[in-house]
Amino acid sequence: MSNYYDSKDLRKFGDITEWSEELGEKFFDYYGKVFEDGALTAREKSLIALAVAHTEQCPYCIDAYTKDALQRGITKAEMMEAIHAGAAIKGGASLVHGVMMMNKVNKLDG
């Protein structure tokens, strides 16, 4: 194997039900419901999933939701903008924790 993640494993995702059929099926029922049209369209949810896939750094999810986005007619520019939105939140979440560090330094400096 040339890398840790094997792209063929994405096709095996459904196999997680083999060792826990009840929980696996409940997960896939839930997962399917989440991505149906609702207050948000399936297209909007696909963009959200793509952004989250990048912030979580899941290669399987990036693969799946890039393909899904293209199939839904989402443009390259829309995909990249969604990824930047996710990156901005991830970066901001990291930086805002700097306040905790600043509070600790201020407390220790007394």
Rosetta blueprint (number, residue, H / E / L):
1 M L
2 S L
3 N L
4 Y L
5 Y L
6 D L
7 S H
8 K H
9 D H
10 L H
11 R H
12 K H
13 F H
14 G H
15 D H
16 I H
17 T H
18 E H
19 W L
20 S L
21 E H
22 E H
23 L H
24 G H
25 E H
26 K H
27 F H
28 F H
29 D H
30 Y H
31 Y H
32 G H
33 K H
34 V H
35 F L
36 E L
37 D L
38 G L
39 A L
40 L L
41 T L
42 A H
43 R H
44 E H
45 K H
46 S H
47 L H
48 I H
49 A H
50 L H
51 A H
52 V H
53 A H
54 H H
55 T H
56 E H
57 Q L
58 C L
59 P H
60 Y H
61 C H
62 I H
63 D H
64 A H
65 Y H
66 T H
67 K H
68 D H
69 A H
70 L H
71 Q H
72 R L
73 G L
74 I L
75 T L
76 K H
77 A H
78 E H
79 M H
80 M H
81 E H
82 A H
83 I H
84 H H
85 A H
86 G H
87 A H
88 A H
89 I H
90 K H
91 G H
92 G H
93 A H
94 S H
95 L H
96 V H
97 H L
98 G H
99 V H
100 M H
101 M H
102 M H
103 N H
104 K H
105 V H
106 N H
107 K H
108 L H
109 D H
110 G L
